[in-house]
Every structure is written in C-alpha cells, then in structure tokens.
Amino acid sequence: MSEQKLAKIDDVANHTFDFVIIGGGTAGLALAARLSEDPNISVAVLEAGKAHFNDELVLGVQGWMRQFMNPEYDWRFFTLPQVHANGKPTLWSRGKGLGGSSGMNFLMWTRPQRQDIDAIEALGNPGWNWERFYEYSKKTERFVSPQKATVEDRYSKDAVGTNGPLPISFARTVSNAEQPFRKSLEELGVHISNDALSGDTLGAWKPVSIIDPATNTRSYSTTGYLLPTLDRPNLHVLTEAYVTKIFTETTDDGSVVARALEFEHGGKTHSVSVGKEAILSAGAIKSPQILELSGIGDRALLERLGIPVKLDLPAVGTNVQEHGCHNATAYLMQEGKNIITSDLLRDPDFRAKLVESSPDYAEPLGLAFTGLNFLPIQKLTSPARAAEIISSIEAKLAQGRANGSIPPGLQAQYEQQLAMLKDPAVPDVEIMVTPFSFKPGEPAKKPIIAILSAVCRPFSRGTIHAASADPKDPPVIDPQYFAESADLDILVEAWKFARKVANTGAFKELMVAEVSPGPDVQTDEQIREHVKNNFVTVWHTCGSLSMLPKDKGGVVNPKLKVYGTQNIRVVDLSILPLQLTTHTQSAVYAIAEQAADIIKEDHDLLRK
C-alpha cells in the first residue's frame, strides 16, 4: 500500500513545488516531513534509488551485510588509489534508495563529543553549538527503555528523547565479547561510561542501536519520517528520479537563482520547477557533484570539464574528511563460551540451539555493533610518544603561519583539532569490538572477533569533484588518506593499544589466538605497513560543502545557503567543516531538524 502513495512521474514533471529536495535519504526525508507539516507548503523529493518498502535487506538487523556491492542498494563509489596508503583505492558504500545510508548503516546511535560541535560554531557558525545540537538530536528519537536491562545497558534518562519519530533501543543480541573487552580496558585505566549521549563519549560503553524493539527491525528515515507522512497531499516523493542539474538564472545583482531541476526517470529527461528553494540532500559525495554539474564550483575545473560557469565558488568539493579505519585484526575465541558471531548465526543449527538456550534469545535474531570505546591519545601510548605526535603537528602549524602554506580557513580548523588532541578529556580514536566478518566466502565455523581501530578527527583533507559533464559518471573521490602523517601515527598507536587490551585480563582469558595479522607483525614499521595495507573507510564523509565563512573556504553560510545564490541550500553531512567523534547518522538527523527550523523562519512559517 505504501508504494501506491508515492508520486508518479506525471505528479511531479512540469509542476512547481515550493521546496524541491534532491535526495530522499537520511536528511532529505526528515526535512521533507518537517517542511510539509504546513499544508500550504508543497514539497517534492527526488530520490535516485528505489523505495525498498518492507524490504528484509533494509529492515533486518543484519540485512546491511547483503546490501554491500549490490547495485540496487549501494552506490558503490571508489576512491582514487591512495598514494599514502600503498596505492590502494577504497570502497565508499552509500545507501541507494529511500532512507539513503540510514537504511544500510551499522545501526549505531551515538552523539558527538561536545567539543566537536562547539568547534564548528567557533569557526564562524553562530547557532551551531552543542546545546542546540543536543536538543535537535533528542527531538529525532524515541528511546525505548529495556524491559530487562543488563549491566551494560547504561544511560541517563535526561540524555534521551522520548517523543521523536525514530525508535531507538539497546540491541538485545550481542556477541558477548564486548563486556570482557571493556573489563580489560578497565584494567588498563579506561573508565566504563554510564552516559555517552550527553556530549562526553570518553571511555568504554555499549551504544544504543537504531532498532525498534517491538519488531527487532531497523528504524530509519523511511519508517520514522516518511511513512507517517505519505498521506499528506502536499508531499510528493518520486523514486528512481536521478537529478542531473539545477537550472539557474543570474539576476542583475549577480546572484544566482534556482528555477528548475533536470532529472531522469524511466529513460527520459524531465524537469520540475522551484517555487521557493532547491535543497541539496544528496550526501557529501553527490551534492558537490550536482552543484558542479549545475555550473557552481571552481571555474578552472568547470571550464576544463566543459561545464558553463554560473557561479565561481572554488571551495566546492574541497575540505573532505573521512574516518579512516584498520579492519584486519581478528582473534579466535574459545568455543563453548557463548560467543556469538555473524558467521555462526548463518548456521541454522547454531541459531536453533541459541534460541533454545535462553528466553533472552528469540527470532528474528540479529547482531548489532555494541562494543564502542573512545580514547584520547594520552591513553594509547607513552607520554613521550603522545607529546612527540602533538609537537609534530604544532611545528607544522607554526610553519604554515610563518610562510602562509596553510590557508587561513584550514589553519583555523587545525587549531581547533589541535586543542582537542591536547586535551586528555577529549577522545581521538575509536576502538570497536565487532562480531562481523567482512570477508566473502564460507562462514567461519568457530567464533572470531575483530577489533577495529579508527582515527576520529583526521588532519588529512581531500576532494570530491565531478569527473566530467556526464552526470552518470561517478565523481572523482580523493580523500588523501595519511597525507598528513599524524593520522597514521595516531592510528598505529591505537592499533598497538588495541592489541595490548586483547592480551589483557578478561578478554585474554577467552581468546585462543590472534589470527590476523598474527605474531609475525611486531615492529612499528611492520605495523605501519599492515595498517596501510588493511585500511578502509567508516563511511562518514563530511566537509565537501563546508559551512564556513566564504573567505575561509566556505560553500554555505550558517543558514545553509550556498554563497552567491538566493535559494539553493544544502542539508546533509557535507556542510560540517570538521569531522566528529561519533558515528554520524544522529548528526545528520539533527542537521535536518535544525535546517527545517531555519528554513521555516526564513519563510515566516514558524508562526503559522
């Protein structure tokens, strides 16, 4: 029934809507739901993918594992070979279809460190601070307290929203390796956090998951924001509508106005007219490409691609930041100790025995990521090594100030990052305990647990640009992993500390052997090479359309409007000028909620 409520091509093509949103993903659907609350406002959403309503690959807690590299669900972007990571390209999966990446992510519901958000305001964005973010983030969620709480299900009642559209809860199926790892961390001086949702992510904790406990299925922007609003006559959502460009006009004062959007649907080219605003919510990879295809970007690049220049805005597609992660440390665990992994759950006999073993287990079974640990560099390594890494960054910034080699906007970002790196109360890395196997082929017959290490605030900056004037060509993605050597230095120290934890206390008692990389990798040089050869993204790209002052490398202002335009806004993760110490989906929803109020205020809709 829901599919029948979606728009048909004749409902959208050659019509005019007040707000036309490009992308029906995490932010796009949340924004559409809020803007269409006013029945006098018309909203159209153009989504390139399919609807995927009631799809087990989306709703199933482990369904995401079958979405990867499936072109119906995954955009399957690849980066350029990474010069500083032994020439490896990396896969950047992104959700394709209604809900976007909220329909294929790892279901972790976390919030950033308070200092992350306040740093964004300090860079010239009034109103984008922790307190406002916190309220908008809680507005999105409906926390369902556990009926049978465990010692790991720790939270503060004041830190969770209870009336939002997205049900969140503690996952009921865990691998049982997370708590021993936390105990080992505790032996090494890391505290167990009782509340990681109030702006302090430091320590070891079990995250809330974006799972509806009533059905044990994924909550995402489709179920939370779209389905309850599909009956609104002023909301039109068209799937399989691939936007190719924004048609603009230049006014007498030189500003650019969006008049219509061009999109492909059913093998034909169509257009839809813009009454008030065109809003880019296509994500940090596609949004800059669409702007450039529309003639908004760096003049030199656009002219080289043969795209007529409508607005010279050199920062489009720059300042790209991505969480980098090492994914090849794995431990064989003892059998008979109730360790559950995704591979073991693929065995019907194992599942049946698990369900029989305890009333706490019931179908549908599904593991989620529930072992997160956020640590400062000062906890990872010796004081001398931490000071050496920090000093190397300070020296580079001092040199940049002296000779002007670092642009002023980037210098300001680095200074914020450095202040957080020097603060032992602010985490710099994440270490994840995961029961998932990312290797194709036959499932492992024995329990294997992987430990992933990631850098939270990389100093390296990359780019995302259109490859050609052809909108079907994927963009050129160059994150420049490890271009700043401090990122690799920090990741190596995180990896070494994670191995130390695995060989300590409770986790060590359950562990049989390190199966990857094994005992042959010992020296710092061997570890560095192992990290570079087994390096992936965490799919949290930001910064490609940064919210900064224009003279500091900005593309959008604090009201999310593209500089030099009257009515083009961006509402997705591309606007964040600094990476966050978190898994980013909750931040995307909060951006959409804040953006909705900004837009309503600009059009005098808040009082109606």
C-alpha positions in Angstrom: 0.0 0.0 0.0 2.8 2.5 0.9 4.3 2.2 -2.6 1.0 3.3 -4.1 1.2 6.5 -2.2 4.4 7.5 -3.8 4.3 10.1 -6.6 4.1 9.2 -10.2 6.1 11.0 -12.9 3.0 13.0 -14.0 2.6 14.2 -10.4 6.0 15.9 -10.5 7.3 16.6 -14.0 6.5 20.1 -15.3 4.9 21.0 -11.9 6.1 23.7 -9.5 6.8 23.0 -5.8 7.8 25.4 -3.1 10.6 23.2 -2.0 12.3 20.6 -4.2 14.6 18.3 -2.2 17.3 16.4 -4.1 17.8 13.1 -2.3 15.3 11.1 -0.3 17.9 9.8 2.2 18.6 10.4 5.9 18.4 14.2 5.8 16.1 14.6 2.8 13.2 12.6 4.2 13.5 14.2 7.7 13.5 17.6 6.1 10.6 16.8 3.8 8.5 15.6 6.8 9.1 18.8 8.7 8.6 21.2 5.8 5.3 19.5 4.8 3.8 19.9 8.2 2.4 23.2 6.9 -0.4 22.1 4.5 0.0 25.3 2.5 3.6 24.4 1.6 4.3 22.0 -1.3 7.3 19.7 -1.1 8.8 17.3 -3.7 11.5 14.8 -3.1 13.5 13.3 -5.9 15.3 10.0 -5.0 17.5 8.2 -7.5 17.0 4.8 -5.9 14.0 2.5 -5.3 11.5 2.6 -2.4 12.6 -0.6 -0.7 9.5 -0.6 1.5 9.2 -3.7 3.7 12.5 -5.0 2.4 14.2 -7.5 4.7 17.6 -6.4 3.5 16.8 -3.0 4.9 14.7 -3.8 7.9 16.7 -6.9 9.1 19.3 -6.0 11.7 21.9 -7.8 9.7 20.4 -7.1 6.3 23.1 -4.5 5.6 25.6 -7.3 5.0 23.7 -8.3 1.9 23.4 -4.8 0.6 27.0 -4.1 0.2 28.1 -4.1 -3.5 24.5 -4.8 -4.6 23.8 -2.0 -7.1 20.2 -1.8 -6.2 21.1 -0.7 -2.7 24.7 0.5 -2.8 26.1 3.4 -4.9 29.5 1.5 -4.8 31.8 4.5 -5.1 35.5 4.0 -5.1 38.3 6.4 -4.3 41.3 7.1 -6.4 44.3 4.9 -5.5 45.6 6.4 -2.3 49.2 7.5 -2.6 49.9 7.4 1.1 48.2 4.1 1.7 50.3 1.9 -0.6 48.3 2.9 -3.7 45.0 1.3 -2.6 41.6 2.5 -3.7 38.9 2.1 -1.1 35.2 1.3 -1.4 32.8 4.0 -0.3 29.5 2.3 0.0 26.4 4.6 0.3 22.7 3.7 0.6 20.8 4.0 -2.6 17.0 4.2 -2.2 14.6 5.9 0.2 16.3 6.3 3.5 19.7 6.5 1.9 22.5 5.3 4.2 20.2 5.3 7.2 18.9 2.1 5.6 22.2 0.3 5.3 24.4 1.6 8.1 25.6 -0.4 11.1 22.7 0.8 13.3 24.8 2.6 15.9 23.1 5.6 17.5 25.7 7.8 19.1 26.2 11.5 19.6 29.4 13.5 19.1 31.7 14.9 21.8 30.5 18.3 23.0 33.8 20.0 21.9 33.3 18.8 18.3 30.1 20.8 17.9 31.3 23.8 19.8 34.3 23.9 17.5 32.0 24.2 14.5 30.4 27.3 16.0 33.8 28.7 16.8 34.8 28.5 13.1 32.2 31.2 12.3 28.8 29.5 12.5 26.7 31.1 15.2 23.9 28.9 16.4 25.6 25.7 15.6 26.7 24.8 19.1 26.3 21.8 21.4 23.3 23.0 23.3 21.2 23.5 20.1 22.5 20.3 18.5 21.7 18.3 21.7 18.0 19.5 21.7 17.6 18.8 17.9 19.2 15.4 18.2 16.9 14.4 21.1 13.9 15.7 19.0 14.5 12.9 16.5 14.5 10.0 18.9 12.1 7.9 20.9 14.1 5.9 23.3 12.5 2.7 24.5 13.9 1.6 27.8 14.9 -2.0 28.1 12.3 -4.3 29.7 15.1 -6.4 31.1 18.2 -4.2 31.4 21.7 -5.7 31.7 24.7 -4.3 33.4 25.8 -3.0 30.0 22.6 -1.0 29.2 23.7 2.3 30.8 22.1 5.6 30.0 20.8 8.8 31.6 17.1 9.5 31.3 17.8 13.2 30.7 20.1 12.3 27.8 17.5 10.7 25.5 14.4 11.9 23.7 11.2 10.0 24.2 8.7 11.6 21.7 10.6 11.6 18.4 9.9 9.6 15.2 12.8 7.2 15.4 12.6 4.4 18.0 16.0 3.5 19.5 16.9 0.9 22.0 19.7 -1.3 23.3 20.3 -4.3 21.0 19.0 -7.5 22.5 21.5 -9.8 20.8 25.2 -9.1 21.5 28.3 -11.2 20.8 29.3 -11.5 24.5 32.8 -10.5 23.6 32.2 -6.8 24.2 31.9 -6.9 28.0 35.2 -8.8 28.5 36.9 -6.3 26.3 35.5 -3.5 28.4 36.8 -5.2 31.6 40.3 -5.5 30.0 40.1 -1.8 29.2 39.2 -1.1 32.8 42.2 -3.0 34.0 44.3 -0.6 31.8 42.7 2.5 33.4 39.8 3.2 31.0 36.6 4.0 32.7 33.2 2.5 31.8 30.9 5.3 30.8 27.4 5.5 32.3 26.2 8.1 29.8 27.7 8.6 26.3 24.8 10.6 24.9 25.3 13.9 26.8 28.3 15.1 25.0 31.0 13.1 26.7 31.9 10.0 24.7 35.2 9.2 26.5 35.5 5.7 27.8 34.0 2.3 27.1 30.3 1.7 26.6 27.5 -0.1 24.8 25.8 2.2 22.3 22.1 2.5 21.8 21.1 1.0 18.4 18.6 2.4 16.0 16.4 -0.7 16.4 12.7 -0.8 17.0 12.4 -3.3 19.9 8.8 -4.0 19.1 9.8 -5.8 15.9 13.6 -6.1 16.3 14.0 -4.3 13.0 15.9 -1.2 11.7 14.4 2.2 12.4 15.4 4.6 9.6 14.3 7.8 7.9 11.7 6.0 5.8 9.9 4.3 8.7 10.4 7.2 11.1 9.8 10.3 8.9 8.3 9.3 5.6 5.7 6.5 6.1 3.8 8.5 8.8 3.6 11.5 6.3 2.9 9.8 3.0 -0.8 10.7 3.1 -0.1 14.4 3.1 -1.4 15.8 -0.3 1.3 18.5 -0.2 4.2 15.9 -0.1 5.3 14.2 -3.4 8.1 11.7 -3.2 9.3 10.3 -6.6 11.7 7.4 -6.7 14.1 6.4 -9.5 14.4 10.1 -10.3 18.1 10.8 -11.0 18.8 14.6 -10.7 21.3 15.8 -13.3 21.5 19.5 -12.7 19.9 22.6 -11.3 18.8 25.2 -13.8 19.6 28.7 -12.6 19.4 32.3 -13.7 21.7 35.2 -12.8 20.0 38.3 -11.5 21.0 41.9 -12.1 23.0 42.0 -8.9 25.0 38.9 -9.9 23.3 36.4 -7.6 22.1 33.0 -8.8 18.5 31.8 -8.5 17.4 28.2 -8.9 14.5 28.0 -11.3 14.1 24.2 -12.0 15.7 20.8 -11.7 16.5 18.4 -14.5 16.2 14.7 -13.7 16.0 11.4 -15.5 13.1 8.9 -14.9 12.1 5.9 -16.9 14.8 6.6 -19.5 13.5 10.1 -20.2 14.6 13.6 -19.2 12.2 15.7 -17.2 12.1 18.9 -15.2 10.4 20.2 -12.1 10.1 23.9 -11.3 11.3 25.5 -8.0 8.9 27.9 -6.3 10.9 28.8 -3.2 14.1 26.7 -2.8 16.1 23.9 -4.3 17.7 21.9 -1.4 20.6 19.5 -1.9 20.4 16.5 0.4 22.2 14.0 -1.8 25.0 13.4 0.7 28.6 14.5 0.9 29.6 12.6 -2.3 26.8 13.5 -4.7 25.8 17.0 -3.5 29.1 18.7 -4.6 28.9 16.8 -7.9 25.4 18.1 -8.6 26.5 21.6 -7.8 29.4 21.4 -10.2 27.2 19.8 -13.0 25.0 22.9 -12.4 27.9 25.3 -13.1 28.6 26.1 -9.5 32.1 25.4 -8.4 35.7 26.2 -9.2 35.9 28.0 -12.5 39.1 26.3 -13.6 37.6 22.8 -13.0 34.3 23.6 -14.6 35.9 25.1 -17.7 38.2 22.0 -18.0 35.1 19.8 -17.9 33.2 21.9 -20.5 30.5 22.9 -18.0 29.2 26.5 -18.4 30.2 28.5 -15.3 27.2 30.0 -13.5 29.0 30.8 -10.2 32.7 30.7 -9.4 32.9 29.1 -5.9 36.3 27.4 -5.6 35.7 25.6 -2.3 33.0 23.3 -3.7 34.2 19.7 -3.3 37.2 20.6 -1.0 37.9 20.1 2.7 36.8 16.5 2.5 37.3 14.5 5.7 36.7 10.8 6.4 37.1 8.5 9.3 39.9 6.0 8.5 39.8 2.6 10.0 42.0 -0.5 10.2 39.9 -3.7 9.8 42.3 -6.7 9.8 42.8 -7.6 13.5 41.0 -10.7 14.4 41.0 -13.1 17.4 39.9 -16.8 17.6 37.8 -17.1 20.7 37.2 -20.2 22.8 34.2 -22.3 21.9 31.5 -23.1 24.4 31.8 -19.6 26.0 28.6 -18.2 24.4 30.5 -16.1 21.9 28.1 -15.2 19.0 29.3 -14.0 15.6 27.5 -13.2 12.3 29.2 -16.2 10.7 27.9 -18.6 13.4 24.4 -17.1 13.1 24.4 -18.3 9.4 24.3 -21.8 10.7 20.6 -22.9 11.3 21.6 -25.4 13.9 23.6 -22.8 15.9 20.6 -20.4 15.7 18.2 -23.1 16.9 20.4 -24.1 19.9 20.8 -20.4 20.8 17.1 -19.8 20.9 16.6 -22.9 23.0 19.3 -21.9 25.4 17.7 -18.8 26.9 14.4 -16.9 26.8 16.5 -13.8 26.1 17.1 -15.0 22.5 14.2 -15.0 20.1 13.8 -14.7 16.3 14.4 -12.6 14.5 18.0 -12.8 15.8 20.4 -10.1 14.6 23.7 -8.8 15.9 24.5 -5.1 16.0 27.7 -3.2 16.8 27.6 -2.9 20.6 31.3 -2.6 21.6 32.5 1.0 21.3 35.5 2.6 23.1 36.6 6.2 22.6 40.1 7.1 23.9 42.4 10.1 23.9 45.9 9.7 22.5 47.3 10.2 26.0 45.8 6.8 27.0 47.1 4.9 23.9 50.8 5.4 24.3 53.6 6.8 26.5 53.6 10.5 27.4 56.7 11.0 25.4 55.2 9.5 22.2 51.9 11.4 22.6 53.9 14.6 23.1 56.0 13.8 20.0 53.0 13.4 17.8 51.4 16.6 19.1 54.7 18.5 18.7 55.0 17.5 15.1 51.5 19.0 14.4 52.4 22.2 16.3 55.5 22.6 14.3 53.7 22.2 11.0 51.1 24.8 12.1 53.8 27.2 13.2 55.5 26.8 9.8 52.2 27.3 8.0 51.5 30.5 9.8 55.0 31.8 9.1 55.1 31.1 5.4 51.4 31.1 4.5 51.5 27.5 3.2 48.3 26.6 5.1 45.2 28.6 4.0 43.7 30.7 6.9 40.5 28.6 7.0 42.3 25.4 7.3 44.7 26.9 9.8 41.7 27.7 12.0 40.3 24.2 11.7 43.7 22.7 12.6 43.9 24.9 15.7 40.6 23.6 16.9 41.7 20.0 16.2 45.0 20.5 17.9 43.3 21.9 21.1 41.1 18.8 21.2 44.1 16.5 20.6 46.0 18.1 23.5 43.0 17.6 25.9 43.1 14.2 27.6 39.3 14.6 28.3 38.5 14.5 24.6 38.8 11.2 22.7 40.9 11.0 19.5 40.4 7.4 18.4 37.7 4.7 18.5 38.3 1.0 19.0 35.4 -1.2 18.1 34.7 -4.8 19.1 32.8 -6.5 16.2 31.4 -10.0 15.7 31.1 -9.4 11.9 33.0 -10.9 9.1 33.6 -8.7 6.1 35.2 -11.4 4.0 33.2 -13.2 1.3 33.0 -17.0 1.1 32.2 -19.7 3.6 31.4 -18.6 7.1 33.9 -19.3 9.9 32.8 -22.4 11.9 34.5 -21.0 15.1 33.9 -17.8 16.9 36.2 -15.0 15.6 36.0 -11.5 16.9 37.5 -8.5 15.0 38.9 -5.4 16.6 38.7 -2.2 14.5 40.7 1.0 15.2 39.7 4.4 13.7 41.0 8.0 13.8 38.2 10.3 14.9 39.4 13.7 13.7 41.9 13.3 10.8 44.2 16.1 9.8 44.3 15.0 6.1 42.0 16.8 3.7 40.7 15.5 0.3 38.4 16.4 -2.6 35.3 15.2 -4.4 34.6 16.6 -7.9 32.6 15.8 -10.9 34.6 13.6 -13.3 33.0 15.0 -16.5 30.0 16.8 -17.7 28.2 13.5 -17.8 26.0 13.2 -14.7 26.2 9.4 -14.8 30.0 9.3 -14.4 30.8 8.7 -10.7 32.6 11.6 -9.0 36.3 11.6 -8.5 36.9 10.9 -4.8 40.4 11.6 -3.4 40.3 11.6 0.5 44.1 11.9 0.6 44.3 9.3 3.4 47.5 9.7 5.5 48.6 12.8 3.5 49.2 14.2 7.0 51.4 11.7 8.7 50.0 12.4 12.1 46.9 10.4 11.1 48.9 7.3 10.5 50.9 7.9 13.6 47.8 8.1 15.8 46.2 5.0 14.1 49.3 2.9 14.7 49.3 3.8 18.4 45.6 2.9 18.5 46.3 -0.4 16.9 49.1 -1.2 19.3 46.9 -0.3 22.3 44.0 -2.5 21.0 46.3 -5.4 20.7 47.5 -4.7 24.3 43.9 -4.7 25.5 43.2 -8.0 23.7 46.1 -9.6 25.6 44.9 -8.3 29.0 42.6 -9.8 31.6 39.1 -11.0 30.8 39.4 -10.8 27.0 42.7 -12.7 27.0 41.1 -15.4 29.1 38.5 -16.0 26.3 41.0 -15.6 23.4 42.7 -18.6 21.8 45.0 -16.8 19.3 45.4 -13.7 17.2 44.6 -15.0 13.7 45.2 -11.7 11.9 47.8 -10.4 11.5 49.4 -12.9 13.8 52.7 -12.9 15.7 54.9 -12.0 12.7 53.8 -8.4 12.8 55.6 -6.8 15.7 57.8 -3.8 14.9 56.4 -0.3 14.4 57.4 -0.5 10.7 55.6 -3.8 10.2 52.5 -2.4 12.0 52.5 0.7 9.8 52.6 -1.4 6.7 49.9 -3.7 8.0 47.7 -0.7 8.7 48.2 0.9 5.3 47.5 -2.5 3.6 44.3 -3.1 5.5 42.8 0.3 5.6 39.1 1.1 5.0 36.7 4.0 5.4 33.9 4.2 8.0 31.6 6.0 5.5 31.2 9.2 7.5 32.3 11.7 4.8 31.9 15.4 5.6 33.2 18.8 4.6 32.7 18.7 0.8 30.4 21.8 1.0 31.7 23.2 4.2 29.7 25.7 6.4 32.4 28.3 6.9 32.9 32.0 6.1 33.4 32.3 2.3 36.9 33.7 2.7 37.8 30.7 4.9 36.9 28.1 2.4 33.1 28.1 2.9 30.4 27.0 0.5 27.4 27.6 2.6 26.6 30.1 5.3 25.2 29.3 8.8 21.7 29.3 7.2 23.0 26.6 4.9 22.5 28.7 1.8 25.1 28.4 -0.9 27.2 31.6 -1.2 26.2 33.7 -4.2 22.7 32.1 -4.5 19.4 33.2 -3.4 17.6 29.9 -3.0 19.9 26.9 -3.0 20.6 25.3 0.3 22.5 22.2 1.4 21.2 19.9 4.2 23.4 16.9 4.7 26.7 15.9 6.2 28.7 17.8 3.6 28.2 21.0 5.5 30.2 20.0 8.5 33.6 21.7 8.3 35.1 19.3 10.9 34.8 15.6 11.4 33.0 14.3 14.5 33.9 11.9 17.2 30.9 9.7 16.5 29.0 7.6 14.1 27.3 10.3 12.1 23.7 9.3 11.4 22.3 11.0 14.5 24.2 14.2 13.5 22.6 14.1 10.0 19.1 13.9 11.5 19.9 16.8 13.9 21.2 18.9 10.9 17.9 18.2 9.1 15.9 19.2 12.2 17.8 22.4 12.7 17.7 23.2 8.9 13.9 22.8 8.9 13.5 25.5 11.5 16.0 27.8 9.7 14.0 27.4 6.5 10.7 27.9 8.2 12.0 31.0 9.9 13.3 32.4 6.7 9.9 32.0 5.0 7.9 33.1 8.1 6.5 29.6 8.5 7.3 29.1 12.2 4.3 31.2 13.4 1.8 29.5 11.1 
